[in-house]
Amino acid sequence: MKTKTAFLATLIFFLNICTSFADTDDGWIIEATSKDNYNGVTLANGRIGLVSGMGMFQVSEIVMGGVYDKEYQDGVSRVVRGPQFTNLSMKINGRYVDHWNMKNWKQRLNMRKAYLETSVEIEKAKITYSIRALRHLPHMAMLLVNVTPVDDIELKVETPASFPEELQRRTATFKHLTDGRTESPVYTMTAVSRTGMRDLASSAAFLFDGERPEIYAEFGEAHYQSMAFNKKLKKGENFRFALVGAICSSTDFSNPKNEAERMAVYTLQSDIDTILAGHEKEWNEIWKGDIQIEGDPEAQKDIRLALYNLYSFAAKNTRLSVAPMGLSSVTGYNGHIFWDAEIWMFPPLLMLNQDIARSFIDYRSDRLEKAKQRAVQYGYRGCMFPWESDDTGEEATPTWCLTGPFEHHITADVGIAFWNYYCVTKDRRWLEEEGYPMLKNVADYWVSRVTRNEDGSYSILNAVGANEYAQCVDDNAFTNGSVKTVLRHATQAAKILGKTADPSWTEVSDKIKFHYMEDGTIKEHADYAGAIIKQADANLLSYPLDVVTDPARIRQDLNYYSQKIYEDGPAMGNSILAILYAQLGDAEKAYHYFQKTYLPNKRPPFGVLSESAFSNNPYFCTGAGGLIQAVLSGFGGLRITEKGIKQVCPLLPKEWKSLTITGVGPERKTFTVKR
């Protein structure tokens, strides 16, 4: 029986290797062979994000989506890092496997199956291991290890406790859970977040292909108890095992320790291949929405990496949105939710995977009452969403930032996302129960927020727009454009449902004020005089708002503001220029700005995106959203309209032979653009 099990395990191991290498030729694999300037890639499932390290069995941090504590006692909220239950230590013949005795280090990100594989060689063995944030088990991750000895060896594997430095009251305990018949050896770590707001717990268990070796407790470094096992291996005998664990918090569970242990026990009654199959099944379904480039292998990988991260950082049924850095960092904007979610990440997900996109909408629906409360606090009607949002729905922007009190376009952005969700899904029941109540409150806010001018027009005074360099200005172009758009959407939604729209919604939408230069170029705000701007603002009136539709005016605004955007501004601004030049039929300029969207922002060794060309804070998921929109809505010509997703004016750059977009909309359509 043992011989048969070992044979099957070896067969599975080599089949996995063959499958992995078969993926290398079609844009699914990114390989790293150097540790220089290493920027880790994130393995995530919409709930937890594991950021890779270059050390043996290293995960540099585990980010817990939707779980917040304060950055310090009097500070604002910050997303939490959890106990690092995936880190292992391994000894072969009494000697640690580490960077001192390994060679031929290589890491390969398989985006198709969502795992990172590391392979090394040491004197006595070849070791390959992979990390997964399990897609079908949202609070769980797996470290899968293969050891192939080149000589007889004695193997010792241990789970050293590893905690982020800010966590308090740490414990690490190995125990045998048993009901008198079945024994479940699990390793549990607990801690309290920085200021004590959240209880955290992880629990892990070893899984084996064949007979389980004895699992025992040992005291490791820093006097924490650890979980370990020993195994003697013969030359050429492949040995595969997995460490599978769960990480939970009091944000989601009243007793996170007990729940984490239950999840670990659950996996002990399964097996490695069943867990892998569940993970891969989910990702196979997700990748029905894909982008395929013919003729440019490097662009294919870059686009896939952007889409992989969008898919990784969000998931269906979570009721969570995505922060600018996704689940790759706790310090990047503290894990707060901005307009980045609705304007940059949501549209491509809405086109390619409505179930995942729905979580963005659910996140805002759950916080509508807090937004209504905030409107009252500032003397307005309807709802007023915070510029930076966390789990509470209250304003989470640092108090010294003017964006918190004044960057109000976020409330229009939320309403636009809700309307677009209806346009794609045509879910009338949802529109009645959730969509229209949101749009009505958004519209009511804006008609109470505007100021009526003597000539009968309406202005929005004292606001911060998308160009945050111009603070507290009047009639910011994007703010006014988003208000014009969302008021029109609210009126349309009322008509669909047979309701009577407030006449002031149409009046304000029709008469909201924009300012122009002498040659007709739209002003970024009322007093704009040619200053450098942080990112695309006025150009957003052409896309995605469709307020400016005349090609001559689009080109005029493009030619002006493309010279005004700050070179070190956030990546997504150039994606708007790429989309608009593609819409105008200028393939050369469209491709230029498409490349400018991401090439200067790629960081080694995997090409993860930083926010700007000169920063180093990957992964910037907002930029990924802009990049994917440049492909879908620029070169692919796809637009979200009242009649669903339509293709208008696709344009292929000369560098590509074809572009194929699969899984579009609820009907899972395929769109192909060829020369």
N, C-alpha and C positions, 0 to 999 in steps of 0.2 A: 504493500500500500504506500509506504514511504517512497519507494523507488518510483512508482507511478506518479505520485504527487510532485516529486522533484523533477521528473521529466516534463510534466505539464508546465511547471513553473518556468523551467528553462526555455521551453518552446514559446511560452507567452512573452518572456523577456526578449527573445530574438525577433519575434513577430513585431513587438512594439518598436524595436530598433529599426526594423525594415520599414515599417509604416512611417516612422518619424523621418527617415531619410528620403522616403518617397515624396514627402511634402516639400522638400527643399526647392524643387524646380517650379513651383507654381505660386510663389509669393507669400507663403504662410510662415516661413522660418526666418528669424533674424539671429545671426550667430555672433558671439563675442569671443575673441581669443586673447584679448589684452585687458589688463586691469587698470591701465592708465586712465586717469580722469573718469573713474567709474561712477556712473549714475544709474542707480538701480531701477529695474522695471517692476511694475506692480502687478501682482496676481490678486484679483478682486472678484467679488460676486454680488456687489450691490449692498452688502452689509459690512464686510470686513475687507481690508486691503493689506496684503503682505508685501512689503517692499524688499526686494532682493538685496543681498549683500554679496561681496566677492569672496568672503571667507567660507571655509568649509562648513556646510550645513547652516549657513547664516541667513537669517531674516533680520534685516536691520530694524524694522519696526512693524507693528500690527496696528493699523488705524481702524477704529471702531466707528463706522458711519452712524450719525444721528445720536451719538452719545457725547455729552458735553459736560465739562466742568469749567471753572474760571481759569484764565491763564495765570492769575495770581489772585490773592485774596480780594483786592479791590478792583480787579481787572474785568474785562469782558469775557464772554464764554469762549471756550476753545474745545474743539473735538479732541477726544481722548485716545491715548495709546494704551494698549492692553498688555498683559503678561505675554512674553514671547515663548509660547509652548512648543514651537516647531524646532527650536534649536537643539541639535544633538552634539554629543562628543563621541568619538570612536577611537578605540585602541586596537591595533593589530600587533599581536605578539608583545603586548605591553607598551607599545609606542603609540602616542597620539598621531592621528592623521591630521596634519595641518599644512600650512603653506611652506613649512621648512622641508617637508619630505615628499611633496607632490610635484608632478610635472604634467605637461600637456593639458593644462586647465582649459576648459572650454564650457561656455554656456550657450544654450540655444533656446530662444523663446518660440514656442509653437503656438501661434495665435489661433489656429484652427481648433485645437483641443485645449487651449488655455492652460498651459503649464510651462514652467521654466525648468530646463534640464541642465544639470552640471555634470561634467565627466572629468575625471582625473585619473592619473596613474601613479601608483607608489611602488616601492620595491617588491612587495609581496602580492599586490592585487590591483585590479581595475575596479573603480567605483563610479557608479552613475546614480544620481538621485534627482528627483523632480519635485517641484512644489506646486500645489494647486489650492486655490480657494474654491471649495466645492460648490458648484453652481446649484445643485439640487438640495444641498444641506446648508442653508445660508449663514449659519453661525459657525461653520466648520471648515477646516483645512486639512490637507494631507501632505505629508512628506513621504515619498516613496523611494526606497533605497535598493539598489542592486549591487552586490559584491561578488566579483569573480576572482578567486584566488589564482595566482600563477605558481603557488607553492602551498603546502599545507600550512594553515594559519589558525591561531586562536583569536577570536573576535570578541571584543567587549563594547557594548553600546550603552550609552547613558543619556539621560535627559536632564542636563543641568538647568537649574532655575535661572530665568533671565527676566528682569523687570526694568522698564523705563525708570530713570532716576527720580522722576517726580511722584511716582506712586508711593503710597504710605501703607503701613501695617501689612507687610508682605508675609505670606506663609506659603510653604511648598510641602506637600505631603503625599506620600505613596500609601495606598491602602488596597486591600482585597475586599471588594464589595461582594457579598454573597447572600443568596436566599436559602442556603443550606444544601443546594444541589448544584448551582452554577456559580462559578467564581469569576469575578470581573476585576482584574488588576488595573487600576487607574491612577493617574498622577494628576493631582489637583493643585493649582496655584490660586491664591486669592490676594486681593489688594484693595485699597481704597484710593480713589482719584485724588488729585493734588490737594484740593481743599475739603475733601470728604463728601462731596455731593453725590458720588456714585460708588456703589460696590461693584467690583469686577471679579470675575472668576474664569479660569480656564481649566479644562480637564482633558487628559489625553490618554490614549491606550495604544499598545503595540498590536499590530495584526501580522500574521504570518501565512505563507502559502501552505505550509505543512504543519507538523506538530509544533505547538508553542513551547519554547524553552522556558525554564523557570524565570519568572520576573521577580526581582527582589529590590528591597530598599537599600540605599546607600547614602552616606552623607558626602555631598560634593563640595564644591567651592562655596565660600561664604556661609558655610554651616547649614545650608538648606538641604533638606532631604531630597534625594533624586530616585528615579526609577531606572533599573538597569537589567541587562541580561548578557549571558555569555554564549558563544557558539563556536564549536570546532568545525572547520571547513577543510575539505580535501581539495587538492589541486584541481582546477577546472570545474569545481562544483559551484554552480550559480546559486546564490542565496538572496532571496527577495523578502523584504519586510516593509511595513509602513507604520508611521506614527500618525494617527488620526486624532484630532482634538477639536474641542468646541470652546468658544469664548463668548461669554455672556455678561450682561450688566444689569443693574437695577433700573435702567431706563426701560428695559423690555420685560424683565422678570422680577417678581417679588423676591425670589430666592435664587439669584444667579448661580451660586455654587451648586445647589441641588440640580438645577436644570442642566448646567454644563456636564455634571457627572452622569445624568440620565442620557445625554446625547452620546457621551463616550461609551457607555454601556450598550447603547443601541448599535453602535458600529461593531462592537465585539461579537454581536450575534449575526454579523454579515461577513463578507469577505472582501479582499482587495479588489478583485475584478468586478464585483457587483457595484461597489462604490464608484470605481472608474467609469463603468458603463452608465450609471446615473448622471454623472458629471458630463460625460461626452454627449449623451442624449440631449441634455439641455442646450449645450453649445451648438449641436447640429441644427436644432430648431432656430436658435438665434441667428446663425449664419445663413439662413435662407434669405436674409437681407444683406446683400453683399455688393461690393463694387469691384469690377474686374477691368483691369487696364491691359491692353495688348500693345506691345512695342516699347514699354518703359518699365523694366523690372524693378528699378529702384523706386520709382513713384508708386508702383503697385504695393511694395512693402510699406512705404511711408503712409499711404492712404489706409492700408489695412491696420497699421499700428494705431492710427488715430481712431478708426472705427472700433478696434478691439478695446481701446481704453474707454470709449463712450459706453460700449456694451458692458464692460467690466464694472464701471463705477455706478451703474444703475441696474435695477432689477424690477420685475413685475411684483406686484402685491406687497411692496415694502412701505408705501406711502412716504417715501423719502425722496428728496431732490438731490442734486449734485453740486458740490462746491467747486470753485474754479480749479483747485488742484485735485479734485476728485477724492479718492481714497489713498493718495500717494504721499500725503503730508499733513501734519497737524498744525504747522506754523504758517502755511500758505493761506493767508486771509482767515486763519483760525477755523477753517472748515465751515464758514458761514455760507449761506445761500444768497446770491445776488441775481441781477438781471441776466448774468451769464447763463443761468439755467434756462430761462424762458426764450431768450432771443438767440442764443448761440448753440446750446446743446440740444434743446428740445426739438427744433424743426427737423434735423436729420433723423432723430429717433422716431419722431412722429411719422415720417415717411416710410421708415424701414421696419419699425417694430412698435406698434401702437400699445401693446401690453406694457412694455418698459416705459414708454412715454407717459402712460397713464399715472405712474407713480409721481411724476412731477406735478401733475394736476391735483392729485390727491393730497400732496403735501400742502399746497396752497388752500385747498378746501378745508383742511383740518385747522387752518389758522385764520379763517375768515373772521371769526368772532373777535379774535385779538386785533385784527386789522380794523374792524368796525370800532372797537374800543379806542384805538389809536386815533382814528379820525375825529372822534368826539373830543379827545384830549387836545387836539390842535384847532378845534373850532370848525370842523368840516362835517359834512354828511357822508353817508356811504362808508367805504372802507379805504384805509390808507396803510398800505403794506410797508414794512420797514425796509430800508436799503440793504441792511445785512440782517439775515434771519437765522435763528438757530432752532432748537427744539421747542422753545417757548412760544414763538411767534411774535415776541416783542422785539424792539429795536436792539440790535446787538453791535452796532457800530461804535467804536471808541468815541468817547464824548468830545474829544478834541477835533474830530473830523466833521467838516461841514456837510459832507455827503449824507450823514445820518439825518439831520433835520431837514435837508433841502433837496436831495436827489429823488424827486417824486415820480419820475417817469416809470419807476418800477411798478407802480400801481396800474399804469396803462399796459405795461409789458405783460403782466399777469393776465389781464383781460384779453389781450390779443392771443395769448397762448390758449386760453379757454375756447375762444372762437375757432381757432385753427383746429383744435381737437375735434370740435363738432364738424367742421368742414370735411375732415378726413374720415371720421367714423360714422357720421350721420346718425348718431345715437340720440334720437329725439327724447327718449326717457331721461337720459343723462342731462340733456339740455334743460329739460323742465325742472329737474330736481337739483342740479348742481351748477350747470353752465349759466343759465339765465340769472339765478340769484347772484352769482359772482359778477356777471356783466352789469347787472342793474346797480349793484353797490359801487362798482368801479365808475360807472357813468355818473351816478349821483355825487360821488366824490368830486369828479372833475368839474361839473357845473357849479359846485359850491366853491371850487378852488380858483376858477378864472376870475378875471377882473374885466368889467365891461368898459370899453373906451367911449369917448364922446361921439365917434363916428359910427358907433354900433358894432364895431369889431370887438373881439375878445383877446385878452392877453393873459399870459401866465407870468407873473412877476416873481422875482427873487427865487430862482431855481438853479440847481446844478444839473447840467445835461450829461450826455455821454462823454463830451469833452470836459473832463473834470478840472482842467487847467483854468477854465472860465467859471468861477464860482459865484453863485448868487446873482445871476444875470436875468434879464427880462427876455421873454420870447425866444428861448433856446429852440433851435430848429427841430431837433429830434423830439424833444419833449412835446412841443406843440403838434408835431406830426403824429406822434403816437396817440395823443389825445384825440385828434381829428379822426384817426383810424378806429380807435376803440369805441368812440361814441357812435360811429356809423355801424359797427358790429353789434352794439347793444340794441340799436334800433332794428336791425335785421333780425336779431334773435327774437325780439318781441313780436315781430310780424309773423315769423314762422310758428310761434306758439299761440297766435291769436290774441295777444295781449296789446294793451295800449301803451305805446312808448311815451315817455315824457317828451313833449315838444321841444323842451330846452336842449335835449341831447342833439337834435338835428340843427337847431339854431347855432349852438356853440361850435359844432363840427363844421358847419358851413362858413362861419364867420371868424374862426380863429386866425390870428394874425401871423404873417411871416414877413420878414424884412429882406430887402434886396439891395445889391450894389447897383451902381449906375448902369452897368452892362447887363443886368438881369440875373447875375449869379446870386443865389440865395445866401443870405447872411447866416452865419452859425448862431448868432444871437443879435439882439437889437443894436448893440454897440460894437459889434465885431469890426476890427480894423486891420485884419491881416495877420494876426498873431499865429504862431505855431500852435497846433492843437494836439491833444493827447492821442486821439484815435478818431476813426470815422464817426461823424455826427450828422452833418447836413446831408451827406450822401445816403444815409439810411432812409431818407424820405423816398428815394427811388427804389431801393430794396432794403428791407423787406416790406416797407409800408405802402408802396405804390401810390404815394401822394404826388410825386413828380413822375409823370409818365411820358412826356414828350421827349423823343430821342435827342433833339438838339439841346434841350435844357439839361438832360441827364449828362450829356457829354460836356457841356459847359461847366457844370458843377464838378464833374470828375476831373477835368483838366486843371481846375483851380485848386481843389482841396487835396489832390494827390501830391501836390508840392508843399502842402502845409502840415501833413501828418508827421509828427515827431518820429525820428528814425528809431528811437528806443521805446516807442509806444508798444502797447500789447499787440500780440500777433494777429488777432482776428480782424483788425482794421483793414489790412490788405486783402483779406478774402472778399470784402464788400466791393473793393475796386475790381477784383478779378471777375466777380459775378456780373458787374455792370458793364465792363468792357466786353465780356462774352455776349451779353444781351445786345450790345451795339454791333456785334459782328467783328470785333477787333481781336482776333485770336492771339496775335503776338503780344499785345499788352495784357490780355487776360492771363496768358500763361506766365508772363513776367511777374505779375502780382500774385498769381497762384504760388509760384515758387518762393516769392518773398514772404508769403504767409508762414512758411515753416522751415525752409532750408537754413536760414541763419540761426534758427532756434533749436536745431537738433543737437543733442548732447550724447557723447559716447557712453557706452559702446553700442547701445541699442537704438539710438536716435530718438529718445524721449524728448518731448517738447518743453522748452522753458518759455516763460511768459514773453520775454523779449529777446532780441538778438544779443543783448549784453548781460542778461541775468542768468542765474543758474538755479532755478527753483522748479524743476519738473515734478509731476507731470501736469502741464497746463491744459486741462481738459476743455477750457473755453476756446483755446486756439485750435484744438482738435475739432470742435464743433464748427468753427469758421472754415477750417480746411475742408471738411466733408461737405459743407454747404457750397463751397466753391466748385466742388465736383458735381454734386447733385443739381444745384440750381444754376450754376454757371455753365459748365461744359455739357451737363446733362439736360439743361433747360427745364427742370421740373419745378413746378410752382404749386403751392397750396392755394386753391381757389374755392369759391362758394360751391363749385360743382366737383370738389374733390381734387386729387392731384392730377395736374395736366402738364403735358410737355409742350413748351413753347421755345422756339429758336435755339435748339441745341447747337453746340459749336465744338468741334474737335480741334485741339492744337496739333500742329504738324508733327510734334514729337510722338504722338500716339497714333496707333493704327485703328484702334476701336475702344469704345467705352461701353460696358454692359452693367446695368444696374438691376439687380434682382430683388424680388420680395417687396415691391413697392405697394404701399397701401393695403387695405384689408383684403383686396383680391390677389395680393402677391404677384403683381404684374412685373414683367421684364421690359426694360427700355434699353435699346441698343443704338449707339451713335457710331457711324462708320464714315470714313472718307470716301 
